[in-house]
Amino acid sequence: MDLDPPDASIATLAAAMRRCRICVERPRGAALPHSPRPIFQVAPGVRLVVASQAPGIRAHVSGIPFQDPSGLRLRDWMAIDEARFYDPRRLAILPMGFCFPGHDAAKGDLPPRPECRPAWHDAVFAALPDVETILAIGLHAIRYHAPRLGVPRPAGQGLGDTVADWRRYFERPAPRMLPLPHPSWRNSAWLNRNPWFAADLLPVLRAEVRRLT
């Protein structure tokens, strides 16, 4: 499979991304255990990006990202309705792995496939010059976007500490990043232990979503 040039338009890149089979034809390690189904949304001129981890099994079946309890919580965090959330002219959804990666032995989701980032992400973001803010959900997205935006993370900084340190990544000229935990209900205990997330970060997140969408 020939990849499109790095200066391709976002429409050209999106069409090629939807045809991508690199994780079964040229995998890094074990091949994807099912047929690829790249799931994302993007359009020219978008200013806000939801940079998530990888689609889950429900998204793999439906073809629609975040149409699950995690999506409900994420949209609540953002104070956005489904019509705006799923409008690619208002925001892009670009996970670090475009396809559902499969389950591990404990039936949890595997990490995002390693092939997507080097194959597509640099080209995609080069083709999105209007992006002002990236909502980086989870460490895989944070580890990619923080250095790409020129904001080094302190050595050993974990996810919780990175989210707590959100001003480092957000209070700077655009494009900027707002680090977030995954909106999974498994993180409810962390949210309960860290009330500053709702008190301090969510109002900033919601104001930015209103401004950019």
C-alpha positions in Angstrom: 0.0 0.0 0.0 1.5 3.4 -1.0 0.9 6.1 1.5 -0.1 9.6 0.3 2.6 12.3 0.3 3.0 14.4 3.5 1.7 17.5 1.8 -1.6 15.9 0.7 -4.9 17.6 1.5 -6.8 16.5 4.5 -9.6 15.1 2.2 -7.0 13.0 0.3 -5.4 11.8 3.5 -8.8 10.9 5.0 -9.7 8.8 1.9 -6.3 7.0 2.1 -6.7 6.5 5.9 -10.1 4.8 5.4 -8.4 2.4 3.0 -5.5 1.7 5.3 -4.6 -2.0 6.0 -1.1 -1.5 7.2 -1.8 -3.3 10.5 -2.6 -6.5 8.6 -0.4 -6.2 5.5 2.7 -4.8 7.2 2.2 -5.1 10.9 4.7 -4.2 13.6 4.5 -7.5 15.6 1.3 -9.5 15.6 -1.2 -8.5 12.9 -4.6 -6.9 13.8 -6.8 -9.9 14.8 -9.7 -8.8 12.7 -10.4 -6.8 9.5 -9.4 -3.1 9.8 -12.1 -0.5 10.2 -10.5 2.9 10.6 -12.8 5.2 12.7 -12.2 8.9 12.9 -13.8 12.2 11.7 -12.0 15.2 10.2 -12.7 18.0 7.8 -10.8 21.1 6.5 -10.7 24.1 8.7 -11.4 22.4 12.0 -10.0 24.1 15.0 -10.6 21.6 17.8 -9.3 18.0 17.9 -10.3 15.2 20.2 -7.1 13.1 20.2 -8.2 9.8 21.8 -6.6 6.5 22.2 -8.3 4.0 19.9 -11.8 2.9 19.1 -13.4 0.4 21.4 -15.4 -2.7 20.4 -18.7 -0.7 20.2 -17.2 1.8 17.8 -15.7 -1.1 15.8 -19.2 -2.6 15.3 -21.1 0.7 14.7 -18.4 2.8 13.0 -19.2 5.7 15.3 -16.6 6.8 17.9 -17.6 7.5 21.5 -21.2 6.2 21.2 -20.9 4.6 24.6 -20.8 5.5 28.3 -17.3 7.0 27.9 -18.7 9.2 25.1 -21.6 10.3 27.3 -19.1 11.4 30.0 -16.8 13.1 27.5 -19.6 15.1 26.0 -20.7 16.0 29.5 -17.2 17.2 30.3 -17.2 19.3 27.1 -20.8 20.5 27.5 -21.6 19.6 23.9 -24.5 17.8 22.3 -24.2 14.9 19.8 -25.1 17.0 16.8 -22.1 19.3 17.4 -19.8 16.5 18.6 -20.4 14.5 15.4 -20.1 17.4 13.0 -16.6 17.1 11.4 -16.7 20.8 10.5 -16.8 21.6 14.3 -14.3 19.2 15.7 -12.1 16.3 14.5 -11.8 13.0 16.3 -8.3 11.5 15.6 -7.4 8.6 17.8 -3.8 7.5 18.0 -4.9 4.2 16.6 -7.6 4.4 14.0 -8.8 0.8 14.4 -10.1 -1.2 17.4 -6.9 -3.0 18.5 -8.5 -6.1 20.0 -8.7 -7.4 23.6 -6.0 -8.6 25.9 -6.2 -11.8 27.9 -8.2 -10.0 30.6 -10.7 -8.7 28.0 -9.4 -5.2 28.3 -8.7 -3.1 25.2 -5.1 -3.4 23.9 -3.1 -0.3 23.3 -3.4 1.6 20.1 -1.8 -0.1 17.1 1.8 1.1 16.6 1.5 1.5 12.9 -0.9 4.4 12.8 1.2 7.2 14.3 4.2 7.0 12.0 2.1 6.3 8.9 -0.4 9.1 9.3 -0.4 11.5 12.2 2.4 13.9 11.2 0.8 14.2 7.7 -2.7 14.7 9.1 -1.7 17.5 11.5 0.4 19.2 8.8 -2.8 19.3 6.7 -4.8 20.9 9.6 -3.2 24.3 10.0 -6.2 25.9 11.7 -6.2 23.6 14.7 -5.9 25.7 17.9 -6.6 23.2 20.7 -6.0 19.4 21.0 -7.9 17.5 23.8 -5.3 14.8 24.4 -7.0 11.9 26.1 -4.7 9.5 27.9 -0.9 9.0 27.8 -0.6 7.7 24.3 -2.1 10.9 22.9 -0.2 13.1 25.4 3.2 11.4 24.6 2.7 12.2 20.9 1.2 15.7 21.0 3.2 17.3 23.8 6.6 17.0 22.1 5.0 17.7 18.7 3.8 21.0 20.1 7.2 21.8 21.7 6.1 21.3 25.3 8.4 18.9 27.1 6.9 16.8 29.8 8.9 16.4 33.1 10.7 13.1 33.4 8.5 10.4 34.9 5.3 12.5 34.9 2.4 10.1 34.8 -1.1 10.7 33.5 -2.6 12.1 36.7 0.3 14.4 37.3 0.1 15.5 33.6 -3.6 16.3 33.9 -2.9 18.2 37.1 -0.2 20.1 35.3 -2.6 21.1 32.5 -1.7 24.8 32.5 1.9 23.9 31.3 0.4 22.5 28.1 -2.6 24.8 27.7 -1.6 28.3 28.7 0.6 29.0 25.7 0.1 30.2 22.1 -1.9 28.0 19.8 -1.7 25.2 18.9 -2.1 24.1 22.5 -3.0 20.9 24.3 -5.4 20.2 27.1 -4.5 16.8 28.7 -7.4 14.7 29.9 -7.9 11.3 31.6 -9.9 8.7 29.7 -13.6 9.3 30.3 -14.1 5.7 31.2 -16.3 5.0 34.2 -13.3 3.0 35.5 -11.7 6.4 36.3 -14.6 7.5 38.6 -12.5 6.9 41.7 -9.7 9.1 40.4 -12.2 11.8 39.6 -13.7 11.6 43.1 -10.2 11.9 44.6 -9.4 14.9 42.5 -12.3 17.4 42.7 -10.0 20.1 41.2 -10.7 18.4 37.8 -14.3 19.4 37.8 -13.8 22.7 39.6 -10.8 24.1 37.7 -10.2 22.2 34.5 -13.7 21.5 33.2 -14.8 25.2 33.1 -11.7 25.9 30.9 -12.5 22.9 28.7 -16.1 23.9 28.2 -15.2 27.5 27.4 -12.7 26.3 24.8 -15.2 24.0 23.3 -17.8 26.8 23.0 -15.2 29.1 21.5 -13.9 26.7 18.9 -17.1 24.9 17.8 
